Amino acid sequence: MTRPKYSKGGLVTDDERAEIIRLHGERKGRNEIARLTRRSLRTVSLICAEEDLTFDVTMTEEATRHRVAQLAERRAVLAEALQGDAERLTELMWAPAKIFSFGGKDNVYREKDVDEPPAADKRNLMAAANVAIEKSMKLVPPETDDANVEAARSMLGSLADGLSRLAAQEPHGEADSGEG
């Protein structure tokens, strides 16, 4: 006689144990056995493991493959959206802009329309675009050789360095971009 074991639902009797084993023999799944015997999934799993019984995982494997494919599609959609964000951000670097500031002892608001954003704002737009591109590439890595990827990173790094130098040269007397 097997000694009853404790489970979340209390002691498991020999009859319950036999019923779990019998249901397994009918090729019932773990969840169904747990539902039919009113025992936890863990209890069913432990009893079956003690008896060296395994469950058919074919359906689980297929469901997992399907879920992985769904997640890959969602990542691709998100990567495409991030790529679009990066494109819109870089377009803003060359679009007309309004710069503004609050200042003076009376905290006066001033604004000015400019042909394109100041260099510091361009640097911020490029940094934001760079983040969007990097995240997009991590979600769906490009199918290119490593040399092309390195060349693109080098180009983006050079562009960011150039914008940083340009921002450092901007005269300090112009109205700022509204940050701070």
HELIX and SHEET records of a PDB file:
HELIX    1   1 ASP A   14  GLY A   25  1                                  12    
HELIX    2   2 ARG A   30  THR A   37  1                                   8    
HELIX    3   3 LEU A   41  GLU A   50  1                                  10    
HELIX    4   4 THR A   58  LEU A   92  1                                  35    
HELIX    5   5 ALA A  119  LEU A  139  1                                  21    
HELIX    6   6 ASP A  146  GLN A  169  1                                  24    
SHEET    1   A 2 LYS A   5  SER A   7  0                                        
SHEET    2   A 2 GLY A  10  VAL A  12 -1                                        
SHEET    1   B 2 ALA A  97  GLY A 103  0                                        
SHEET    2   B 2 VAL A 108  VAL A 114 -1                                        
END                                                                             
